[in-house]
Amino acid sequence: MVDPTLALKDFPGRAELESLLLTLLPESWMEAVRSGDEEAVELLKEGLNKPVVVRTLGEAGWVAPHYAVEHGGRGLSRDDAVAALTLLNVWDVPHVPGGSGLPLAAPTIEQWADDDTKRHLLPPLVSGAQRWCQLFSEPGAGSDMASLATTAVRDGDEWVVNGQKVWTTFGHHSERAMLIARTDPDLPKHKGITYFGLDMKAPGVEIRPLINIAGQLEFNEVFLTDVRVPDIDRIGPVGEGWAAAMTTLGAERHALSGSGKKKRRASDEILGGKPYAEVEQMAVLRGIGGDPVARQRLMNEYIAGRVLTMNLQRARDRAAAGYAPGPEGSLTKISKAASNQHLQEVAIELLGADAMAWMPDDLETPEWIAQFLRTRANSIEGGTSEIQRNIIGERVLGLPREPDAFKGQPWRLVPRS
């Protein structure tokens, strides 16, 4: 039996990492990985205290090993960091903290914050001690997010924040938030915005749940009333929040497109939906796998999924080569949303009349329905597919921007809904 980690590139601290993993994981874990028994690994994961594993790895610097030591990393080169993370992936070890901190906040902090703020915010982020959410969208500033009306007024070494945010994913589970607020209303709407790392437990932060169409508590609206934010929680220069937010949104499109994932498992990601293998298995179990129409629909979805996988691999290769997320994030996000929604529609069609009514003891059909309903948001969340098409038109095809009669005008003079 060959150990799959033997062929991996060596890197500084590898022996230390492997020793740490041996203390964190059950003895049978390595045997299951070496034998390629994915079911056994998944069963072992169910009994694993994942937050403790992630926090231990994060505190030792292995969650983001390319970050400086004082920022919660190991100070490894990009190639060595990739090798370390590859080892964790090969061993199938949970090492990504919950929330939006690592994929969205961390790249923004690393690029825009000063050293004091990095030392303050990054270590608890990469260890998972502080989970992050996003406070960008507002009731009157969704697709046109630069129209945001939440204000931050400086008061000595603090900022006083007032406003309302909406569609905050898992805000009720978060300790920190990526917040953009208007700090100068006399500048044009894309200027005069500043980016903060908000303490979600601070006085004046009120979180109200929003139940989605599938009956799940996932989103929230957040009200901010005289919330005092220390200046050390400011991420980037005053007035440069829009540029910093573009870093976050580029990373978000990349994440929601699936570009950062090793592989997709059954119904375990925020996008929702059943994977192709489960839809095909359901068709076979229902005795319609051989139906020509059903087979054609399934084959169409399989092909779409394969094409998407190839495009995702291209995005991963660019990221591994050190390129910042670009327009390919918009391309793959549109494709991912459409592919996922279409696949769930096929699943509902294959369920037939059972998708409309089922017996009380049927526990599987409601899950299919819930996953189908959840995916209706795929083309809205993280930037609507219409907005992504605008990005592609402007940045890939070179088409002119949509006309804006108020471009360059002070934000306070621009009409708002």
C-alpha positions as CSV (number, residue, x, y, z in Angstrom):
1,M,0.0,0.0,0.0
2,V,1.6,3.3,-1.1
3,D,1.4,6.4,1.0
4,P,0.0,9.1,-1.2
5,T,2.0,11.8,0.6
6,L,5.4,10.4,-0.2
7,A,5.5,11.9,-3.7
8,L,4.6,15.4,-2.4
9,K,7.1,18.2,-2.5
10,D,9.0,18.7,0.7
11,F,8.7,22.0,2.6
12,P,10.1,23.6,5.8
13,G,8.3,22.3,8.9
14,R,6.8,19.2,7.2
15,A,7.9,16.8,9.9
16,E,6.3,19.2,12.5
17,L,3.1,19.3,10.6
18,E,2.8,15.6,10.2
19,S,3.6,15.1,13.8
20,L,0.8,17.5,14.7
21,L,-1.7,15.7,12.5
22,L,-0.9,12.4,14.2
23,T,-1.9,14.0,17.5
24,L,-5.1,15.5,16.1
25,L,-6.5,12.6,14.0
26,P,-7.7,9.1,14.8
27,E,-5.2,6.3,14.2
28,S,-7.4,4.8,11.5
29,W,-7.5,8.1,9.6
30,M,-4.1,7.5,7.8
31,E,-5.0,4.0,7.0
32,A,-8.3,5.1,5.4
33,V,-6.5,7.8,3.3
34,R,-3.7,5.4,2.2
35,S,-6.3,2.8,1.1
36,G,-8.4,5.5,-0.7
37,D,-11.5,4.6,1.4
38,E,-13.4,7.9,1.2
39,E,-16.4,6.5,3.0
40,A,-14.3,5.6,6.0
41,V,-12.7,9.1,6.0
42,E,-16.1,10.7,6.0
43,L,-17.3,8.5,8.9
44,L,-14.2,9.5,10.8
45,K,-14.9,13.2,10.1
46,E,-18.3,12.9,11.7
47,G,-16.7,12.1,15.0
48,L,-14.0,14.7,14.6
49,N,-14.1,18.1,16.5
50,K,-13.4,20.1,13.3
51,P,-13.2,23.5,15.0
52,V,-10.6,22.3,17.4
53,V,-8.6,20.8,14.5
54,V,-8.8,24.0,12.5
55,R,-7.9,26.2,15.4
56,T,-4.9,24.0,16.4
57,L,-3.6,24.1,12.8
58,G,-4.3,27.8,12.5
59,E,-2.5,28.7,15.8
60,A,0.4,26.7,14.5
61,G,0.4,28.7,11.3
62,W,-0.7,26.0,8.9
63,V,-4.0,27.4,7.7
64,A,-2.3,30.2,5.8
65,P,1.3,29.2,5.8
66,H,2.3,31.9,3.3
67,Y,1.4,34.7,5.7
68,A,4.0,36.2,7.9
69,V,4.4,34.6,11.4
70,E,3.1,37.7,13.1
71,H,0.0,37.5,10.8
72,G,-0.8,34.0,11.8
73,G,1.2,32.1,9.2
74,R,4.6,30.3,8.8
75,G,6.3,32.8,6.5
76,L,6.7,30.1,3.8
77,S,7.2,30.9,0.1
78,R,4.2,30.5,-2.1
79,D,5.5,27.2,-3.5
80,D,6.2,25.8,0.0
81,A,2.8,27.0,1.2
82,V,1.1,25.2,-1.7
83,A,3.0,22.1,-0.8
84,A,1.9,22.3,2.8
85,L,-1.8,22.8,1.9
86,T,-1.6,20.0,-0.7
87,L,-0.5,17.7,2.1
88,L,-3.5,18.7,4.2
89,N,-5.8,18.1,1.2
90,V,-4.2,14.7,0.4
91,W,-4.8,13.7,4.0
92,D,-8.3,15.2,3.7
93,V,-7.8,17.2,6.9
94,P,-10.4,20.0,7.7
95,H,-8.3,23.2,7.8
96,V,-10.6,26.0,6.6
97,P,-12.2,28.1,9.3
98,G,-16.0,28.6,9.2
99,G,-17.4,31.8,7.7
100,S,-16.1,34.2,5.1
101,G,-12.9,35.2,6.9
102,L,-10.3,33.1,5.1
103,P,-11.6,33.3,1.5
104,L,-12.8,36.9,1.5
105,A,-11.6,39.0,4.5
106,A,-8.0,37.7,4.7
107,P,-6.9,38.5,1.1
108,T,-8.4,42.0,1.6
109,I,-6.6,42.5,5.0
110,E,-3.4,41.2,3.6
111,Q,-3.5,43.6,0.6
112,W,-4.9,46.7,2.2
113,A,-4.3,46.9,6.0
114,D,-1.3,48.3,7.7
115,D,0.9,46.0,9.8
116,D,-0.7,46.8,13.1
117,T,-4.2,46.0,11.8
118,K,-2.8,42.8,10.2
119,R,-1.3,41.7,13.5
120,H,-4.6,42.5,15.2
121,L,-7.1,40.9,12.8
122,L,-5.4,38.0,11.0
123,P,-4.2,35.6,13.7
124,P,-7.8,35.0,15.2
125,L,-9.2,34.9,11.6
126,V,-6.9,32.1,10.3
127,S,-7.4,30.1,13.5
128,G,-11.2,30.3,13.3
129,A,-11.4,32.0,16.7
130,Q,-13.2,34.8,15.0
131,R,-15.7,33.9,12.2
132,W,-16.4,36.6,9.6
133,C,-19.4,37.7,7.7
134,Q,-20.0,40.5,5.1
135,L,-21.8,43.8,5.6
136,F,-21.9,45.3,2.1
137,S,-25.4,45.2,0.7
138,E,-28.1,47.6,1.9
139,P,-31.9,47.9,1.2
140,G,-31.1,50.7,-1.3
141,A,-27.7,49.5,-2.4
142,G,-27.6,46.0,-3.7
143,S,-26.5,45.8,-7.4
144,D,-25.5,49.4,-7.2
145,M,-23.6,48.9,-4.0
146,A,-21.6,52.1,-4.3
147,S,-24.8,54.0,-3.4
148,L,-24.5,52.7,0.2
149,A,-25.8,55.1,2.8
150,T,-24.3,53.6,6.0
151,T,-22.1,56.3,7.6
152,A,-18.9,56.2,9.7
153,V,-18.0,59.5,11.4
154,R,-14.6,59.9,13.0
155,D,-14.5,60.6,16.7
156,G,-10.8,60.7,17.9
157,D,-9.4,57.2,17.6
158,E,-12.8,55.7,16.8
159,W,-15.5,55.8,14.2
160,V,-19.2,56.0,14.9
161,V,-21.2,53.9,12.5
162,N,-24.9,54.2,11.7
163,G,-26.9,52.4,9.1
164,Q,-28.5,49.1,7.9
165,K,-27.1,46.1,6.0
166,V,-29.0,43.2,4.5
167,W,-28.4,39.6,3.2
168,T,-25.7,39.0,5.7
169,T,-24.9,35.3,5.4
170,F,-24.4,33.6,8.8
171,G,-24.2,37.0,10.6
172,H,-25.7,35.3,13.6
173,H,-22.7,33.0,13.8
174,S,-20.0,35.6,13.3
175,E,-17.7,37.5,15.6
176,R,-16.4,40.0,13.0
177,A,-17.7,41.5,9.7
178,M,-16.3,43.1,6.6
179,L,-18.0,46.5,6.7
180,I,-17.9,49.3,4.1
181,A,-19.4,52.7,5.2
182,R,-19.5,56.2,3.8
183,T,-17.0,58.5,5.5
184,D,-17.3,61.5,3.1
185,P,-20.7,62.2,1.5
186,D,-19.2,65.2,-0.5
187,L,-17.2,62.9,-2.8
188,P,-18.6,60.8,-5.7
189,K,-20.3,57.6,-4.7
190,H,-17.3,55.4,-5.4
191,K,-15.1,57.7,-3.3
192,G,-15.5,58.5,0.3
193,I,-16.0,54.9,1.3
194,T,-13.9,53.3,4.0
195,Y,-13.5,49.6,4.9
196,F,-13.6,48.2,8.5
197,G,-13.4,45.0,10.4
198,L,-16.4,45.3,12.6
199,D,-16.8,43.6,16.0
200,M,-20.2,42.0,15.6
201,K,-20.5,41.8,19.4
202,A,-20.1,45.6,19.9
203,P,-22.9,47.6,21.5
204,G,-25.3,48.9,18.9
205,V,-25.1,45.9,16.5
206,E,-28.6,44.3,16.1
207,I,-28.9,41.1,14.1
208,R,-32.4,40.1,12.8
209,P,-32.9,36.7,11.0
210,L,-34.2,36.4,7.4
211,I,-35.7,33.0,6.6
212,N,-35.1,31.9,3.0
213,I,-37.5,30.2,0.6
214,A,-36.3,26.8,1.8
215,G,-37.2,27.6,5.4
216,Q,-33.6,27.9,6.4
217,L,-32.0,30.6,8.6
218,E,-29.0,31.6,6.6
219,F,-29.3,35.4,5.9
220,N,-29.7,38.3,8.3
221,E,-30.4,42.0,8.3
222,V,-28.1,44.0,10.5
223,F,-28.9,47.4,12.1
224,L,-26.0,49.6,13.3
225,T,-26.8,52.3,15.8
226,D,-23.9,54.5,17.1
227,V,-21.5,51.5,16.9
228,R,-18.0,52.6,17.9
229,V,-15.3,51.1,15.8
230,P,-11.6,51.5,16.8
231,D,-9.4,52.9,14.1
232,I,-7.1,49.9,14.3
233,D,-10.1,48.0,12.8
234,R,-9.9,50.1,9.7
235,I,-8.7,48.1,6.7
236,G,-6.9,50.3,4.2
237,P,-6.7,54.1,3.9
238,V,-9.6,56.4,4.6
239,G,-11.7,56.8,1.4
240,E,-10.2,53.7,-0.3
241,G,-12.9,51.3,0.8
242,W,-14.4,50.8,-2.7
243,A,-11.0,49.6,-4.1
244,A,-10.6,47.3,-1.1
245,A,-14.1,46.0,-1.5
246,M,-13.3,45.1,-5.1
247,T,-10.6,42.8,-3.7
248,T,-13.2,41.1,-1.5
249,L,-15.8,40.8,-4.3
250,G,-13.2,39.4,-6.7
251,A,-12.4,36.7,-4.1
252,E,-16.2,36.1,-3.5
253,R,-16.9,35.5,-7.2
254,H,-13.9,33.2,-7.2
255,A,-15.3,31.3,-4.2
256,L,-18.9,31.1,-5.3
257,S,-17.7,29.9,-8.7
258,G,-16.2,26.8,-7.0
259,S,-12.7,27.8,-8.2
260,G,-11.1,27.3,-4.8
261,K,-12.6,23.9,-4.0
262,K,-10.8,20.7,-4.3
263,K,-14.0,18.8,-5.1
264,R,-17.6,19.0,-4.4
265,R,-19.3,16.8,-1.9
266,A,-23.0,16.0,-1.5
267,S,-25.0,19.1,-0.5
268,D,-22.5,20.5,1.9
269,E,-21.8,23.9,0.5
270,I,-23.5,27.2,0.8
271,L,-24.6,27.1,-2.9
272,G,-26.9,24.2,-2.1
273,G,-28.1,21.6,-4.5
274,K,-27.5,17.9,-5.0
275,P,-24.4,16.9,-7.0
276,Y,-24.7,15.1,-10.3
277,A,-23.9,11.6,-8.9
278,E,-26.8,11.8,-6.5
279,V,-29.2,12.9,-9.2
280,E,-28.1,10.0,-11.5
281,Q,-28.4,7.6,-8.6
282,M,-31.9,8.8,-7.8
283,A,-32.9,8.2,-11.4
284,V,-31.5,4.7,-11.4
285,L,-33.3,3.8,-8.1
286,R,-36.6,5.1,-9.4
287,G,-36.2,2.9,-12.5
288,I,-36.0,5.7,-15.0
289,G,-32.2,5.6,-15.6
290,G,-32.8,3.8,-18.9
291,D,-35.5,6.2,-20.2
292,P,-34.1,7.9,-23.3
293,V,-35.4,11.4,-22.3
294,A,-34.1,11.1,-18.8
295,R,-30.8,9.8,-20.1
296,Q,-30.5,12.7,-22.5
297,R,-31.3,15.3,-19.7
298,L,-28.7,13.6,-17.4
299,M,-26.1,13.6,-20.2
300,N,-26.6,17.3,-20.9
301,E,-26.0,18.0,-17.2
302,Y,-23.0,15.8,-17.1
303,I,-21.4,17.5,-20.1
304,A,-22.1,20.9,-18.6
305,G,-20.6,19.9,-15.4
306,R,-17.4,18.6,-17.1
307,V,-17.0,21.8,-19.1
308,L,-17.4,23.8,-15.8
309,T,-14.8,21.6,-14.1
310,M,-12.3,22.4,-16.9
311,N,-12.9,26.1,-16.6
312,L,-12.6,25.9,-12.8
313,Q,-9.3,24.1,-13.2
314,R,-8.1,26.9,-15.4
315,A,-9.0,29.4,-12.6
316,R,-7.2,27.3,-10.0
317,D,-4.1,27.1,-12.1
318,R,-4.1,30.9,-12.4
319,A,-4.5,31.3,-8.7
320,A,-1.7,28.7,-8.1
321,A,0.6,30.7,-10.4
322,G,0.1,33.8,-8.2
323,Y,-2.4,35.7,-10.3
324,A,-5.1,37.8,-8.5
325,P,-8.7,36.7,-9.2
326,G,-9.9,38.3,-12.5
327,P,-12.9,38.3,-14.8
328,E,-12.7,34.5,-15.0
329,G,-14.4,34.5,-11.6
330,S,-17.4,36.2,-13.2
331,L,-17.5,33.7,-16.1
332,T,-17.3,30.7,-13.8
333,K,-19.8,32.1,-11.3
334,I,-22.4,32.6,-14.0
335,S,-21.7,29.0,-15.3
336,K,-21.8,27.6,-11.8
337,A,-25.1,29.2,-10.9
338,A,-26.7,28.2,-14.2
339,S,-25.4,24.6,-14.1
340,N,-26.4,24.1,-10.5
341,Q,-29.9,25.4,-11.0
342,H,-30.4,23.4,-14.2
343,L,-29.3,20.2,-12.5
344,Q,-31.8,20.7,-9.6
345,E,-34.6,21.4,-12.1
346,V,-33.8,18.0,-13.7
347,A,-33.9,16.4,-10.3
348,I,-37.3,17.8,-9.6
349,E,-38.6,16.6,-13.1
350,L,-37.2,13.1,-12.4
351,L,-39.1,13.1,-9.0
352,G,-42.3,13.7,-11.0
353,A,-45.5,14.0,-8.9
354,D,-43.5,13.1,-5.7
355,A,-42.0,16.6,-5.9
356,M,-45.5,18.0,-5.2
357,A,-46.6,15.8,-2.3
358,W,-45.0,13.0,-0.3
359,M,-45.8,10.7,2.7
360,P,-45.0,11.9,6.2
361,D,-42.4,9.2,6.7
362,D,-40.5,10.2,3.4
363,L,-37.4,12.0,4.7
364,E,-35.6,12.1,1.3
365,T,-38.0,14.0,-0.9
366,P,-38.2,17.1,1.4
367,E,-34.4,17.3,1.2
368,W,-34.5,17.3,-2.6
369,I,-37.1,20.1,-2.5
370,A,-35.1,22.2,0.0
371,Q,-31.9,21.9,-2.1
372,F,-33.8,22.9,-5.3
373,L,-35.3,25.9,-3.5
374,R,-31.9,27.0,-2.1
375,T,-30.3,27.1,-5.5
376,R,-32.7,29.7,-6.7
377,A,-30.5,32.2,-5.0
378,N,-27.3,31.1,-6.9
379,S,-27.9,33.6,-9.6
380,I,-28.4,36.4,-7.1
381,E,-25.9,36.0,-4.2
382,G,-22.4,37.3,-4.5
383,G,-23.3,39.6,-7.4
384,T,-26.3,38.8,-9.7
385,S,-25.6,37.0,-13.0
386,E,-26.7,40.3,-14.7
387,I,-23.9,42.2,-12.9
388,Q,-21.4,39.5,-13.7
389,R,-22.4,39.8,-17.4
390,N,-21.8,43.5,-17.2
391,I,-18.3,42.8,-15.8
392,I,-17.6,40.4,-18.6
393,G,-18.8,42.9,-21.2
394,E,-16.7,45.7,-19.9
395,R,-13.5,43.9,-18.7
396,V,-13.4,41.0,-21.2
397,L,-15.1,42.2,-24.3
398,G,-14.2,45.8,-23.9
399,L,-17.7,47.1,-24.3
400,P,-18.6,50.7,-23.0
401,R,-19.9,51.1,-19.5
402,E,-23.6,51.9,-19.0
403,P,-24.2,55.6,-19.0
404,D,-24.5,57.3,-15.6
405,A,-25.9,60.9,-15.6
406,F,-24.6,61.5,-12.1
407,K,-21.1,60.2,-12.6
408,G,-18.6,62.3,-10.7
409,Q,-21.3,64.1,-8.7
410,P,-21.1,64.2,-4.9
411,W,-22.9,61.3,-3.3
412,R,-25.2,63.5,-1.3
413,L,-26.6,65.0,-4.6
414,V,-27.3,61.7,-6.3
415,P,-31.0,60.5,-6.1
416,R,-31.5,57.3,-4.2
417,S,-34.5,55.0,-3.9
